[in-house]
Amino acid sequence: MAEKPKSVLLPIVAAAVFAGLGRMVLQKIRADRAARKTNVAGPLDEKTRAWISEVVRTPRQ
């Protein structure tokens, strides 16, 4: 009986998918760290907090 040829395509595709997922996870971790270091939003005063709260609560017309 002849040996059945094993497909090489499936392991290569699986390795590429896992490598892509790993790369996406690393990019997400790096982006989160960079965003945490560069905190753009500063402390808000009471007037600004009240204005934001009012804008969020009232529906648009």
Residue frames as qw, qx, qy, qz and C-alpha x, y, z in Angstrom:
[[0.000, 0.887, 0.463, 0.000, 0.00, 0.00, 0.00],
 [0.386, 0.508, -0.021, 0.770, 1.20, 3.47, -0.85],
 [0.291, -0.381, -0.470, 0.741, 1.79, 5.96, 1.92],
 [0.086, 0.879, 0.454, 0.120, -0.71, 8.78, 2.05],
 [0.406, 0.358, -0.101, 0.835, 1.07, 12.12, 1.43],
 [0.291, -0.646, -0.506, 0.491, 0.74, 14.42, 4.42],
 [0.193, 0.865, 0.255, 0.387, -0.43, 17.94, 3.77],
 [0.506, -0.080, -0.240, 0.825, 2.04, 20.65, 4.71],
 [0.036, -0.527, -0.257, -0.809, -0.44, 23.45, 4.11],
 [0.559, -0.696, -0.393, -0.221, -2.51, 23.05, 7.27],
 [0.678, -0.476, -0.223, 0.514, 0.39, 23.35, 9.77],
 [0.368, 0.130, 0.119, 0.913, 1.77, 26.35, 7.87],
 [0.223, -0.605, -0.351, -0.679, -1.61, 28.11, 7.89],
 [0.655, -0.656, -0.373, 0.041, -2.08, 27.30, 11.58],
 [0.622, -0.257, -0.121, 0.730, 1.37, 28.70, 12.42],
 [0.164, 0.324, 0.215, 0.907, 0.63, 31.87, 10.45],
 [0.412, -0.686, -0.402, -0.446, -2.70, 32.36, 12.24],
 [0.699, -0.591, -0.287, 0.283, -1.15, 31.89, 15.68],
 [0.519, -0.049, 0.007, 0.853, 1.73, 34.21, 14.81],
 [0.031, -0.501, -0.304, -0.810, -0.73, 36.86, 13.65],
 [0.558, -0.710, -0.376, -0.206, -2.80, 36.54, 16.82],
 [0.704, -0.405, -0.201, 0.548, 0.31, 36.76, 18.98],
 [0.347, 0.183, 0.124, 0.911, 1.42, 39.86, 17.12],
 [0.250, -0.643, -0.352, -0.632, -1.98, 41.50, 17.62],
 [0.671, -0.653, -0.336, 0.105, -1.89, 40.76, 21.34],
 [0.616, -0.216, -0.075, 0.754, 1.59, 42.26, 21.67],
 [0.133, 0.387, 0.238, 0.881, 0.52, 45.38, 19.76],
 [0.448, -0.710, -0.388, -0.380, -2.52, 45.76, 22.03],
 [0.706, -0.537, -0.256, 0.385, -0.36, 45.45, 25.15],
 [0.476, -0.004, 0.058, 0.877, 2.13, 48.02, 23.83],
 [0.071, -0.540, -0.335, -0.769, -0.67, 50.41, 22.86],
 [0.572, -0.715, -0.385, -0.115, -2.27, 50.10, 26.30],
 [0.665, -0.396, -0.155, 0.613, 1.03, 50.82, 28.02],
 [0.303, 0.191, 0.182, 0.916, 1.70, 53.83, 25.80],
 [0.266, -0.655, -0.395, -0.587, -1.81, 55.17, 26.41],
 [0.649, -0.659, -0.345, 0.161, -1.36, 54.77, 30.16],
 [0.587, -0.220, -0.047, 0.778, 1.94, 56.67, 30.10],
 [0.075, 0.119, 0.223, 0.965, 0.61, 59.56, 28.01],
 [0.022, -0.634, -0.734, 0.242, -2.51, 60.47, 29.95],
 [0.169, 0.377, 0.297, 0.861, -3.84, 63.36, 27.88],
 [0.375, -0.734, -0.400, -0.402, -6.90, 64.15, 29.99],
 [0.203, 0.297, -0.515, 0.778, -5.99, 66.38, 32.87],
 [0.073, -0.381, -0.766, 0.512, -7.91, 67.00, 36.06],
 [0.063, -0.577, -0.532, -0.616, -11.35, 68.51, 35.46],
 [0.076, -0.075, 0.407, -0.907, -12.76, 71.38, 37.44],
 [0.257, 0.349, 0.790, -0.433, -16.27, 71.25, 38.88],
 [0.435, 0.561, 0.019, -0.705, -17.81, 73.46, 36.17],
 [0.353, 0.385, -0.730, -0.442, -16.52, 71.20, 33.40],
 [0.020, 0.053, 0.988, -0.141, -17.74, 68.07, 35.21],
 [0.356, 0.463, 0.550, -0.598, -21.22, 69.58, 35.60],
 [0.440, 0.546, -0.274, -0.658, -21.32, 70.57, 31.93],
 [0.240, 0.241, -0.905, -0.257, -20.28, 67.09, 30.77],
 [0.140, 0.213, 0.906, -0.337, -22.83, 65.48, 33.07],
 [0.416, 0.531, 0.281, -0.683, -25.57, 67.75, 31.73],
 [0.412, 0.484, -0.527, -0.564, -24.66, 67.06, 28.10],
 [0.130, 0.119, -0.981, -0.077, -24.59, 63.31, 28.67],
 [0.204, 0.303, 0.814, -0.451, -27.94, 63.20, 30.46],
 [0.446, 0.556, 0.178, -0.678, -30.00, 65.37, 28.10],
 [0.667, 0.301, 0.636, 0.244, -31.17, 63.73, 24.87],
 [0.170, -0.151, 0.403, 0.887, -30.42, 65.33, 21.54],
 [0.429, 0.603, 0.455, -0.495, -33.21, 67.14, 19.76]]
